[in-house]
Amino acid sequence: MIRGLWRAYVRVGDMKERALRHMMPSRMRFVHYSWPLRPGVCPCDIHFCEYLKERNIRRKSIFHLGTGGHHIVGLQNQEVGLENNILGLTVSPNELRSYVTRVVRNPHFGKYYKVMFADIYTLSASYLPSFDMVTLFHLSEFSDAENIGPRMNDSETLRLFCSKIVSGGLLFLYRGSYGYPRCAPLIDQAVADGQMAIVEQYKSLNIFQVSDVPASTYASAFE
């Protein structure tokens, strides 16, 4: 019953957002709900946490797309004491609010884990530092066939983040994402071009090592 109510809540909210975007095409695409921790449905964040712990990855700079309302990547980073500097991105106002609530209650939680609310397709190189690791688990899930306004497409977004990964750094993708079939050809092309190479499949994740990709190689709507 609870699962049915959750699905109904999500569907109604999605219908409302589609109607509002129809009336206002420039309206930002965002997720109206906060995604809970559901390992049986979406285990990518848990698998990433397990990877960091098993490999004892410490004091690295990490970009993480899709924090979830659970913020498990930030919580595990704190609880295990890995001290990775993680910048999370959410497109859910509710997930941002849950992050703020946690930081207010426990300021130490925000020392190594920051969260911003933004549309990943509107970022530019000037906003972003360099990262040792980038997770793009949900790439292609929120892209449009016809981007409205100053939005990058999936290919431009992928190239942007590859340009922000240090040489030899790692890109993580989630094979179970419903956007992965659209993302896979872009990855194949990047591999064929020598921009990255797959180094490992870890549970539900594909891990790629990224070569030097100058920022000038991608075309951003903001540059």
PyMOL commands that set and color helices and strands:
alter all, ss='L'
color gray80, all
select helices_A, chain A and resi 2-23+44-54+72-80+93-105+107-110+120-122+125-127+154-163+180-192+215-217
alter helices_A, ss='H'
color red, helices_A
select strands_A, chain A and resi 61-65+85-90+113-117+131-135+165-174+196-202+205-210
alter strands_A, ss='S'
color yellow, strands_A
deselect
rebuild
show_as cartoon
